[in-house]
Amino acid sequence: MDQELIIGKNPVMEALRSGRSVNKVFVSEQLNGTVQAKIMQLGKAAGTIVQKVPKTKLDHLTDGNHQGVVAYVASYQYAELDDLFARARERDEDPFFIILDELEDPHNLGSILRTADATGAHGVIIPKRRSVGLTATVAKTAAGALEHIPVVRVTNIAATIDELKQRNVWVVGTEAEATEDYRKLDGTLPIAVVIGNEGKGMSRLVRDKCDWTVSLPMKGEVSSLNASVACSLLLYEVFRKRYPIGE
């Protein structure tokens, strides 16, 4: 399809601000007047039709959890790997990427995109097969971050890791058995952080391709953290090393 739905106030507003092609916006007649006015203003600036409709129409288009705002947008265009390197160069920064090895939960992907934006990552890399793609649920969970973080979809994660290493990017995996504490991670390096599948972790081939792995020490009884939570801790550790307090 050449268009898809974006659901929720923040994702729609960010899509309008970002310059993405937004075909039409529906707002509920019951939506807060201030929010309605803001969306009308953004829609006018973007040259997009904004139409007030009964809440039941939005309920019909979605599962009912729409916050009174739905938009039809042009289908998301995946980026290329070179786009991520170009983004790093534009910021005059060493590359900072996230590789997701067969992540399946759209809520996890959306949360990771949100944290990637917050921590200054230059992009996310996902596989084409056995992995969640960019869906309406991902966009809603990302709360607008999808408009600002490029996502690359590749055929082979292992081959992509090889290419990254050839381009002088260090690849760091995450696994419970790793002996290095993630707090020792040198986030100032050109780096790609690998997060594995929610249940299986990283595949053996991907793990073997990593330059090294780190673990997140735990004191409790639960054996592991949610994938998006673990990823957030690692991304903020890179952020902490790259942007010390006062700089």
Long-range contacts (C-beta under 8 A, 24 or more apart in sequence): 1-75, 2-74, 2-75, 3-72, 3-73, 3-74, 3-75, 4-72, 4-73, 4-75, 4-76, 4-136, 5-61, 5-62, 5-70, 5-71, 5-72, 5-73, 5-136, 6-70, 6-71, 6-73, 6-136, 6-139, 6-140, 7-62, 7-65, 7-66, 7-67, 7-69, 7-70, 7-136, 7-139, 7-140, 8-66, 8-67, 8-69, 8-139, 8-140, 8-143, 9-35, 9-39, 9-67, 9-68, 9-69, 10-143, 10-144, 11-139, 11-140, 11-142, 11-143, 11-144, 11-146, 11-147, 12-39, 12-69, 12-70, 12-71, 13-38, 13-39, 13-42, 13-69, 13-144, 14-143, 14-144, 14-145, 14-146, 14-147, 14-148, 15-71, 15-73, 15-144, 15-147, 16-42, 16-43, 16-45, 16-46, 16-48, 16-71, 17-42, 17-147, 18-147, 18-148, 19-46, 20-73, 20-74, 20-147, 21-73, 21-74, 22-46, 22-48, 22-71, 22-72, 22-73, 22-74, 23-48, 23-49, 23-71, 23-72, 23-73, 23-74, 24-48, 24-49, 24-50, 24-51, 24-71, 24-72, 25-49, 25-50, 25-51, 25-69, 25-70, 25-71, 25-72, 26-51, 26-52, 26-53, 26-57, 26-58, 26-61, 26-69, 26-70, 26-71, 27-51, 27-52, 27-53, 27-68, 27-69, 28-52, 28-53, 28-54, 28-55, 28-58, 28-66, 28-68, 28-69, 29-53, 29-54, 29-55, 30-55, 30-68, 31-68, 31-69, 32-68, 35-68, 35-69, 39-69, 62-136, 76-134, 76-139, 76-146, 76-151, 78-134, 78-151, 78-152, 78-153, 79-123, 79-150, 79-151, 79-152, 80-152, 81-125, 81-152, 81-154, 81-160, 81-163, 83-123, 83-150, 83-152, 84-122, 84-123, 84-125, 84-150, 84-152, 85-122, 85-167, 87-122, 87-123, 87-150, 88-122, 91-120, 91-122, 93-120, 93-122, 93-242, 94-188, 94-189, 94-190, 94-191, 95-122, 95-169, 95-190, 95-191, 95-192, 96-120, 96-121, 96-122, 96-187, 96-190, 96-191, 96-192, 96-238, 96-242, 97-121, 97-122, 97-123, 97-124, 97-125, 97-164, 97-169, 97-191, 97-192, 97-193, 98-123, 98-124, 98-125, 98-192, 98-193, 98-195, 98-231, 98-235, 99-124, 99-125, 99-126, 99-157, 99-160, 99-161, 99-171, 99-192, 99-193, 99-194, 99-195, 99-206, 100-124, 100-125, 100-126, 100-127, 100-131, 100-194, 100-195, 101-127, 101-157, 101-194, 101-195, 101-196, 101-197, 101-202, 101-203, 101-206, 102-127, 102-130, 102-131, 102-196, 102-197, 102-200, 102-203, 103-131, 103-132, 103-195, 103-197, 103-198, 103-227, 104-130, 104-131, 104-132, 104-197, 104-198, 105-132, 105-198, 105-227, 106-132, 106-135, 106-137, 106-138, 106-141, 107-137, 107-138, 107-141, 107-228, 108-132, 108-198, 108-226, 108-227, 108-228, 109-134, 109-138, 109-141, 109-142, 109-228, 110-137, 110-138, 110-139, 110-140, 110-141, 110-142, 110-143, 110-145, 110-146, 111-141, 111-142, 111-228, 111-232, 112-195, 112-227, 112-228, 112-231, 112-232, 113-138, 113-141, 113-142, 113-145, 113-146, 113-149, 113-151, 114-141, 114-142, 114-143, 114-145, 115-228, 115-231, 115-232, 115-235, 115-236, 116-145, 116-149, 116-235, 117-145, 117-148, 117-149, 118-145, 118-235, 119-235, 119-236, 119-238, 119-239, 120-239, 120-242, 120-243, 121-149, 121-235, 121-238, 122-150, 123-149, 123-150, 123-151, 123-152, 124-149, 124-150, 124-151, 124-152, 125-151, 125-152, 125-154, 125-157, 125-160, 125-192, 126-151, 126-152, 126-153, 126-154, 127-153, 127-154, 127-155, 127-156, 127-157, 128-153, 128-154, 128-155, 157-203, 157-206, 158-205, 158-206, 158-209, 161-192, 161-194, 161-206, 161-209, 161-210, 162-209, 164-192, 165-209, 165-211, 170-211, 171-209, 171-210, 171-211, 172-210, 172-211, 172-212, 172-213, 172-214, 173-202, 173-206, 173-207, 173-210, 173-212, 173-213, 173-214, 174-201, 174-202, 174-213, 174-214, 174-215, 174-216, 174-230, 174-234, 175-201, 175-202, 175-207, 175-213, 175-215, 176-201, 176-215, 176-223, 176-224, 177-213, 177-215, 178-212, 178-213, 178-214, 178-215, 179-215, 180-212, 180-213, 180-214, 180-215, 181-214, 181-215, 181-217, 182-214, 182-215, 182-216, 182-233, 182-234, 182-237, 183-237, 184-214, 185-214, 185-234, 185-237, 185-238, 185-241, 186-241, 187-237, 187-238, 187-239, 187-240, 187-241, 187-242, 188-241, 188-242, 191-238, 193-231, 193-234, 193-235, 193-238, 195-227, 195-230, 195-231, 195-234, 196-227, 197-227, 198-226, 198-227
